[in-house]
Amino acid sequence: MATDFYALAAPGAADLTPYRPGKPASELQRELGLTDIVSLASNENPLGPSPVALAAAQDAITHMTRYPDPAGFALKAALSERYGIPGDWLTLGNGSNELLNLVARVFVQPGDEVIYSQYAFVVFALAAKVVNGRGIEVPARDYAHDLEAMASAITERTRVIYLASPNNPTGTGFSQAQFLAFMAQVPPHVVVVLDEAYTEYVDTEAQLPNGLELLRQYANLVVTRTFSKAYGLAGLRVGFAAANPQITDLLNRVREPFNVNMAALAAAQAVLTDDDYLARAVAVNRAGMQQLREGFTRLGLSTLPSYGNFLTLELDRPAQPVFDALLREGVIVRPLQPYGMERHLRISVGLEHENRRCLAALEKVLSC
């Protein structure tokens, strides 16, 4: 009789529904034979890489027969200089996604509770489940985190709370005042993870919290950031977590050695110095957000408020058929059924001509 390996697997693995990333253009090309494709599914930077990051990565891979620096000393030094955070407060990750999972591996035992918001980044729930934690999903308020309700959900079994500002996939955020009021209600032994993957796109007038500036105020705070969005390094997978040295030491004990490759380390260090690239990325995003919003308004469509580099479109019909029809037009966006948002599409900001192509395809599809 054949062995049932699903029965042998740990419950956290056997019961897990894998994360579903955005559809890659190469897959659509194979399926439909299309070559002219606009990919607006994964909140990537549409500019292409920073020239200094590209040069640094190309130089680094000439040494690919050697292992990368397991401590990431040079990148940590660059992060320390830019953000004023000591190196022993930093953990490097294979994207911030790995770091979100590391927190659960360190602090959550089977049966412990992990709190996150409805419509929050799906990895929060996956991180809890894979370590047999008990996920506590708190209902959102207007598709945004309800911090008061999340604070009220804390019990003696709570170990980790995941927050995101701006949040993916909704684009919503919360103010610094709301965050400080929330933290005042969190016991010091409960670890709060503030995911700030899109923070570079946030206008300072929005008054969203800057987690890195609050680390010394809260010993139980972990802030995660990534180079995959505004810094344009999604394909290299590199991010970092900042927290007090005890938490950092624990994260570094369980992370894989050499988890960030040498090209990623070099490119991330280099792009931190390319302020012109970052400014251009933010400017292109701001113009693209306006272009898409105006286009959606002309089509009689509305979006959720967004502080990121994407918009969540509200439809008057199920989103999956619209998504499928857009694929046939060579436009890839993101349906949000995994989040329970059956009538929403998430659309990343692209270059001006990509946004225009998306709007034209959407108009055509919705008129059919």
C-alpha positions in Angstrom: 0.0 0.0 0.0 1.3 3.5 -0.9 2.3 5.7 2.0 0.0 8.7 2.7 2.6 11.4 3.3 -0.1 14.0 4.0 -1.1 11.9 7.0 2.5 11.9 8.2 3.0 15.7 7.8 2.7 18.1 10.7 -0.8 19.6 10.9 0.5 23.1 10.2 1.9 21.9 6.8 -0.8 19.5 5.8 -3.6 21.9 6.4 -1.9 24.9 4.8 -3.3 26.6 1.7 -0.2 27.9 -0.1 0.2 31.6 -0.8 -0.9 32.4 -4.3 1.4 35.1 -5.9 0.4 37.3 -8.8 0.2 35.6 -12.2 3.6 36.0 -14.0 3.7 37.3 -17.6 5.6 34.2 -18.7 2.7 32.0 -17.6 0.2 34.1 -19.5 2.4 34.0 -22.6 2.5 30.2 -22.4 -1.2 29.8 -21.9 -2.6 32.3 -24.5 0.4 32.9 -26.7 0.4 36.6 -26.0 3.6 38.6 -26.2 2.4 42.2 -25.5 1.6 41.9 -21.8 1.1 44.5 -19.1 1.8 43.1 -15.6 0.1 45.1 -12.9 -0.5 42.2 -10.4 2.3 42.2 -7.9 3.0 45.8 -6.8 6.4 45.9 -8.4 8.3 49.0 -9.3 7.7 49.6 -13.0 10.9 51.7 -13.6 13.3 48.8 -13.9 16.3 48.6 -11.6 18.4 51.5 -10.3 21.6 51.7 -12.4 23.8 51.7 -9.3 22.0 48.6 -7.9 22.3 46.8 -11.2 26.0 47.5 -11.5 26.6 46.4 -7.9 24.7 43.1 -8.5 26.6 42.4 -11.7 29.9 43.0 -9.9 28.9 40.8 -7.0 28.0 37.8 -9.1 31.5 37.6 -10.5 32.3 36.1 -7.1 29.4 33.6 -7.2 31.6 30.7 -6.3 31.9 32.0 -2.8 29.2 32.1 -0.1 27.7 35.6 0.7 28.5 37.2 4.0 26.2 35.4 6.4 25.9 38.4 8.7 25.4 40.9 5.9 27.7 43.3 7.6 28.1 45.9 4.8 24.3 46.1 4.2 23.6 46.4 7.9 26.2 49.2 8.2 24.4 51.0 5.3 21.0 50.6 7.0 22.5 51.8 10.3 23.8 54.9 8.6 20.6 55.7 6.8 18.2 55.0 9.6 20.3 55.5 12.8 19.7 51.9 13.9 22.5 49.9 15.5 23.6 46.8 13.5 22.6 44.5 16.3 19.0 45.7 16.0 18.8 44.4 12.4 18.0 41.0 10.8 18.2 40.5 7.1 15.7 38.3 5.3 14.9 36.8 1.9 12.4 39.5 1.4 10.4 40.7 4.4 8.2 37.6 3.9 10.8 35.4 5.5 11.1 37.7 8.5 7.3 37.6 9.1 7.5 33.9 9.3 10.6 33.9 11.5 8.7 35.9 14.2 6.1 33.2 14.4 8.7 30.5 14.5 10.4 32.2 17.4 7.5 33.3 19.6 4.5 31.1 18.7 4.0 27.6 20.2 1.1 25.3 19.3 -2.2 26.8 20.5 -0.8 30.3 21.1 -2.8 33.1 19.6 -1.8 35.3 16.7 -3.9 38.4 16.0 -4.3 40.0 12.6 -6.9 42.0 10.7 -9.4 40.8 8.2 -8.2 41.8 4.7 -4.6 41.9 6.0 -1.6 40.4 4.1 -2.4 36.7 3.8 1.1 35.7 5.0 0.2 36.7 8.5 -2.4 33.9 8.8 0.0 31.5 7.0 2.8 32.3 9.4 0.5 31.5 12.4 -0.8 28.3 10.9 2.4 26.7 9.9 3.6 26.7 13.5 0.2 25.4 14.7 -0.7 28.8 16.2 -4.3 29.9 16.6 -5.1 32.7 14.1 -7.4 35.4 15.4 -8.8 37.4 12.6 -10.3 40.6 13.8 -13.1 42.1 11.6 -11.9 45.2 9.6 -13.5 48.6 9.7 -14.1 50.0 6.2 -11.5 47.5 4.9 -8.9 48.9 7.3 -7.4 47.7 10.6 -9.7 48.3 13.6 -7.0 48.8 16.1 -9.4 49.2 19.0 -11.0 45.8 18.3 -7.6 44.2 17.8 -6.5 45.5 21.2 -9.7 44.1 22.7 -8.9 40.7 21.2 -5.7 40.2 23.2 -5.9 37.4 25.8 -3.4 35.6 28.0 -2.6 33.3 25.0 -1.8 36.1 22.6 1.9 36.0 21.6 2.1 38.0 18.3 0.1 40.7 16.6 0.7 41.4 12.9 -0.1 44.9 11.6 0.5 46.5 8.2 0.6 50.1 7.3 0.0 50.6 4.4 -1.8 47.3 4.2 -1.7 44.9 1.3 -4.1 44.3 -0.5 -6.4 47.2 0.6 -3.8 50.1 0.6 -5.3 51.4 3.9 -3.3 52.7 6.8 -3.7 54.1 10.3 -2.3 57.2 11.9 0.6 57.4 14.4 -1.9 58.6 17.0 -4.0 55.5 16.5 -0.9 53.3 16.6 0.4 54.9 19.9 -3.0 54.4 21.5 -3.0 50.8 20.4 0.5 50.1 21.7 -0.5 51.5 25.1 -3.0 48.6 25.4 -0.6 45.9 24.4 1.1 43.9 27.2 4.9 44.1 27.0 5.3 40.3 26.4 3.2 40.4 23.2 5.3 41.0 20.1 3.8 43.5 17.7 5.0 43.2 14.1 4.5 46.4 12.0 5.0 45.6 8.3 6.0 48.7 6.4 6.6 47.3 2.9 5.2 50.3 1.2 6.3 53.0 3.5 8.5 54.8 1.0 5.4 55.7 -1.0 3.6 57.3 1.9 3.3 61.1 1.9 4.4 62.6 5.3 1.2 64.6 5.4 -0.7 61.3 5.8 0.8 61.0 9.4 1.1 57.3 9.3 3.5 55.9 11.9 7.2 55.5 11.1 8.0 52.3 13.0 11.8 52.7 12.9 11.5 55.9 14.8 9.5 54.1 17.6 11.7 51.1 18.2 13.4 52.5 21.4 10.0 53.4 22.8 8.6 49.8 22.5 10.8 46.8 23.3 8.1 44.5 21.9 8.0 46.1 18.5 9.4 44.5 15.3 9.4 46.6 12.1 9.7 44.8 8.8 10.7 46.6 5.5 11.6 45.4 2.0 13.6 46.4 -1.0 11.0 44.7 -3.3 8.8 47.7 -3.8 10.0 51.3 -4.1 13.7 50.2 -4.3 12.9 47.9 -7.3 14.6 44.6 -6.1 11.7 42.2 -6.1 13.5 39.6 -8.1 16.5 39.6 -5.7 14.5 39.1 -2.5 15.9 41.1 0.3 14.3 42.8 3.3 15.1 43.6 6.9 13.6 43.6 10.3 14.5 46.0 13.1 13.9 45.3 16.8 15.6 45.3 20.1 18.7 43.2 20.3 17.1 40.3 22.2 14.5 39.8 19.6 17.1 40.3 16.8 19.3 37.7 18.4 16.5 35.2 18.5 15.5 35.8 14.9 19.1 35.4 13.8 19.3 32.1 15.6 16.5 30.5 13.6 17.0 32.2 10.2 18.8 30.1 7.5 22.5 30.8 7.1 23.3 32.6 3.8 19.6 33.5 3.5 20.3 36.6 1.4 22.4 36.1 -1.7 25.5 38.2 -2.6 23.8 40.0 -5.5 20.9 41.0 -3.3 23.2 42.2 -0.5 25.2 44.3 -2.9 22.2 45.7 -4.8 20.4 46.7 -1.6 23.5 48.4 -0.2 23.9 50.3 -3.4 20.3 51.4 -3.9 20.2 52.9 -0.5 22.5 55.6 -1.8 20.5 56.2 -5.0 18.1 59.0 -3.7 17.4 60.1 -7.3 16.0 56.7 -8.1 13.8 56.5 -5.0 12.5 60.0 -5.7 11.7 59.1 -9.3 9.9 56.0 -8.2 7.8 57.9 -5.8 7.0 60.6 -8.4 6.0 58.0 -11.0 3.8 56.3 -8.5 2.1 59.5 -7.5 1.4 60.4 -11.1 0.2 56.9 -11.9 -2.1 56.8 -8.9 -3.8 60.0 -10.1 -4.0 58.7 -13.7 -5.7 55.5 -12.6 -8.0 57.2 -10.2 -9.2 59.7 -12.8 -9.6 56.8 -15.3 -11.6 54.7 -12.9 -13.8 57.7 -12.1 -14.5 58.2 -15.8 -15.6 54.6 -15.9 -17.9 55.1 -12.9 -15.8 53.0 -10.6 -14.5 53.6 -7.1 -11.4 52.5 -5.2 -10.4 52.0 -1.6 -8.2 54.7 -0.1 -4.5 53.7 -0.8 -1.2 54.8 0.6 0.8 52.3 -1.4 1.6 51.7 -5.1 -1.6 50.0 -6.0 -5.4 50.6 -6.0 -8.1 48.2 -4.9 -10.9 48.6 -7.4 -14.5 47.9 -6.3 -16.8 46.3 -8.9 -20.5 45.9 -9.1 -20.0 42.3 -10.2 -17.9 39.2 -9.3 -14.2 40.1 -10.1 -13.0 36.7 -11.4 -14.7 37.0 -14.8 -13.3 40.5 -15.2 -9.9 39.3 -14.3 -10.1 36.4 -16.8 -11.3 38.8 -19.6 -8.4 41.2 -18.8 -6.0 38.4 -19.2 -7.2 37.8 -22.7 -6.5 41.5 -23.4 -2.9 41.0 -22.1 -3.4 42.8 -18.8 -2.6 41.1 -15.6 -4.1 42.4 -12.3 -4.9 40.6 -9.1 -8.3 39.1 -8.0 -8.8 39.1 -4.3 -10.9 36.0 -3.6 -8.3 34.6 -1.2 -9.0 37.6 1.0 -12.8 37.2 0.8 -13.1 40.2 -1.5 -15.0 38.7 -4.3 -15.9 41.9 -6.1 -12.5 43.6 -5.9 -9.4 43.7 -8.1 -6.0 45.0 -7.0 -4.2 47.0 -9.7 -0.6 48.0 -9.3 0.6 51.4 -10.6 2.6 51.0 -13.8 4.2 53.4 -16.3 1.9 56.0 -18.0 1.4 53.8 -21.1 0.8 50.7 -19.0 -1.9 52.5 -16.9 -3.5 53.7 -20.1 -3.5 50.2 -21.6 -5.1 48.9 -18.4 -7.9 51.5 -18.4 -8.7 50.8 -22.1 -8.8 47.1 -21.5 -11.0 47.5 -18.4 -13.4 49.8 -20.3 -13.7 47.2 -23.1 -14.2 44.3 -20.7 -16.8 46.1 -18.6 -18.8 47.1 -21.7 -19.3 43.5 -22.8 
